[in-house]
Amino acid sequence: MKRFLIYTAKIFFVIVLIAIALDGLYTYVFLQSKNRGKIETVFNSKPQKYDVVILGSSRANNHFVAQMFEDKGLKTFNYGMSGGHLFEASLLLKLMIEKKYEIKNLILEADLNLSNDKESEGVSALFLPYIHNSEIIKDHFMSQENFNELYYIPFYRYVKYETKIGSREVYKIMKEERTSTLNNLGYYPLVKHKNGNMKNNIVNLNPLPHNRYYEEIKNICKKNKINFIALMTPMCENVVGMNYFDKVKKKYPEIHNYENVVIENKYFSSCGHMNDTGARLFTARVLKDFFNK
């Protein structure tokens, strides 16, 4: 029995050593990544200066045409992340401040994402390679239920989120393969799809009375003298429950309601996402209202 226990302990010790070695190797590779996604680009970047930074979910990523801001002489990048929540938007802004970004104006898409203050696992996983290299990331994740496993068990995060930060992604970073994420200054244009879902029901959706991460973003802007512009972006004309946006306005009166600036279905790829034509109409209106001077 004693020999068995010693043998088991040796195997466990070897497994732990391998996990530590792989964890270090994967992390080192991610620390070299600069051209695949928005998160690692910010984390591994030098100080930047922007007139306009755009944050939010896919409804930011697909709705704000960054080049139209640039055409007005405003240095801009769209850091909207498809599938992301305000949890990730807040953390990305924190990293920008840590990296000494100078930002004059921050546009935040704040509408449907105000209904929760949870992380988006698929997007938040992209921050995890750096959790041991950033106190900001560590602190941001500390309130999550699985923090101890992610932080203290070597290589656990890479196994759990294999599809996002696993061996395939490590290989592509090493091969220096680019993605389309950083094209078009971060804006991702959509086309009109014949099979796009042009119906949506948000009757049961309610904004939180106090969204923790929205408040974080607002306070970071105030502290760093960044002009904060929060916007609700359009949805198609078939949506049921559009009074959701009135609920948002009641609880967050500083958020500008632009949900009805573009409504015709022909300007949408799906009910919650405008196509490129619709996005350009919407962006033109935002530029006129906030940056005309």
N, C-alpha and C positions, 0 to 999 in steps of 0.2 A: 504493500500500500504506500509505503514511504517513497519507494522508487517511482511509483506512478505519479504521486503528487509532485515530486521533483521534476519529472519529465513534463508534466502538464504546465508547471510554472515556467520551465524553459521555453516551451512552445508559446505561451502567453507573452513572455518577455520578448521573443523574436518578433511576434506579431506587432507588439507595441513599437519596437524599433523600426520595423518596416513602415508602419503607419506614420510615425514621426518623420521618417525620411521622405516618404511620398508627399506628406503635407508640406514639407519645406520645399520640395521640388516644384509642386504645382503652384504654390504661392509665389515662388521666384519667377516662374513663367508669367503669371498674371501681372506681376509688378513691371514686366517689360511691355505689356500690351498697351497700344495707343491708337489702334486704327480699326477696332472691331465694334465697340459700343460706346454709348455716351458716358456710362459710369466709369469705366476704366480710363477713358479719355480724360475725364475730369481728375480722377485720382492721381494719374501719372503725369499731369500737366504742370506747366509753369504758370505763373500769374498771367491772367488775361484781362483785357479791358473791353467791356460791352456797353453799348448804349441801351440795348434791349436783350433780356434773357426771358425765354418762354418756358414755363413749367406746367406740368399736368399729365393727364392720361393720354390715350389715343385721340381724345377729343381736343387735345392741344397739338399733338403730333401731326394730325391730319387736317387741322383747321387754320393754322397760322403759317402763311407763306413767308418764310424768313427773307427770301430774296426781295420781296416787295418792300420790306423795311430797309434793306441794304440800298435799294434803288433811291430811297429818300435820304441816303447818307447816314443811316443808322446802323452801326455795327451790331449784328444780331445773330443769335443762334437759338434754334428751337430744341430745347432739351426735354420736350414731352416724351413720355415713355408709354408705348402701347401696353395695356394691361396694368399699368401702374396706379397706385393710390396716392393719397396725400402723404402717407407714411414715407414713401420713396422720394416724393418731390421735396419734402422737408429735409430729408437726409442729403439729397444731392445739393441742395442750396447750402447746407452746413459745410459740405466738403468744398464748395466753391469759395466760401468765406475763409475756410482754413487755408486754401491754396492762394489766398490774397487776390481773388478776382475783384476787379472794380466794376460794379454794375450800377448804371444810372436808373434804369427802369426794369421792373420785374412784372411780367404779365403772367398771371396764374389762372388757368382754367379751373374754376371752382363751381361745380354744379352737381352732377350725379355723384361725384366722389365725396361730397360732403355727408353722404348718408352712412358712411362707416369710417372708423379710424383704425382699421386692421391693416396689416401688411398684405401685399400681394406676393405670395410665395415665389411665383415664377420670376418676378422682377427683383424682389428683395434679395433673392439668392445671388444675384450678380454683384452685390456688395460684400458677400461673405469671404471671398479670397483675401480681403484686406482687413478682416476683423481683428487680427493680431498686430496690424500695422497702423491702426488708427483708433485713438481713444473716442473720437466722435462716433465712428461706426459701432464700436463696442458699447458705448453708452446708449446709443439709439436702439440697439437690439436687446438691451438688458431687461426690458420690460416684457419681452416675449417668453412664452411658456417653455420653449425648447432652447433657451439661451445657453444653459449649462452644457448641454450636449454639443451644441455648435461651437462653443468656445473652448471647452476643456478636453473634449475627446479628439485626438489627432486624426485628421483625414475624414472624420465623420461627415462634415459638411459637403465634402466633395463626393462622397458616396451617396448621401441623401439626395443631393441635387445634381446627379450625374448628367442629366440631359441638358443642364444649364452651364455647369462649371466643371464637368467631368473630363475624361480623357480625350473625347472628340474636340472639345473646345481648346484644351491645352495643345493638341496637335495642330489645330488651325492657327493658333497664336504663333506657335513655333514656325509654321510655314508662312507666316505674315499674310494670311488671306484676309482680304478686306470684306466688309459687309456693306450693304446699302444704307445702314443706319445713319451714317454721317454725311451721306449725300444731301444735296439741296439745303445745306446749312441746317440739317436736322429735320427739315420738313419732309413728311412722307405723303406724296400726292396719291389720291385714290381715283379710280375710274368708275363709271357707272356700270354696275353689274346687273344683268338680266335677272339673276336669281337673288339679288340683294334683299334682305329682310326689310320691307318697307312698312312694317307694323310694329308698334311697341306699346307696352302697357306699363306705366310707372305709377299707377294709382296707389299701390302699397308702399311706394318709396317715400321716405321722410328724411330730411336733413337733420343731423344731430344738433341739439341746441348749442353745443360747445364742442366743435371738432378740434381735438388736441393739436393735430398737425397743421391744420389751417392756421390756428392761432400762433403756432411756432413760426410759420413762414411770415406771417404778418409782423410778429415781434422782431424777427431777424432783420426784416427790411427797415423797420423803425430804428433799430439800434445802429444799423450800418448806413442810414440815410439813403436808402434805395426807394425810389418812387414806386409804390405798390399799386398795381392795377389788377383787380380780381374781376373776372368776366364769366358769365354763363354763356355758353356757345349754343348755336342752333340745333334744332331737331326737326325732322320732317313733319309734314302737315297731318300725318295719320296717327300721331301719338295720342294715346289715351292717358289722361292724368297730368296734363300740362300745368295744372295748378301747383305742381311740385315746385316750379320756379317762383311762384308767388310765396310759397312757404320759405324758400331760401331767402328771398328778399326781405321777408318779415323778420327772420332770425339774424340775417347778416345784411343789414341795409347798405353797407358800403360796397357790396358786390353789384356790378353793373349787369343788368339783364339784357342780353343780346340774343336770347333764344328765338326771337321772331324776326330777326334781321333777314334771314334766308329761310324760307319755309317750303317752297315748291319742291315736289319730289324729284324733279329733273335735276336738281342741284345736289342730290344725295346719292351716295354709293350704297348706304344702308340707312335705316331711319335715324341712327345716332351719329352718323359720320358723313360729312359732305364730300362730294367728289372735288376734283381740282378746280373746276369752274366755280362751284359754290364757295370753296375756301378762298378763292381770289376775290369774290364779291364781299365776303365777310371781312377779309383782311383789309380791303380798301376802306371799308366803313370804320374799322378800328383805327387805321392810320388817320383818317379824316377827323375822327372825334378826339383822339388823344395826342396825335403828333403833327397836327396841321401847322403848328408854329415852326 
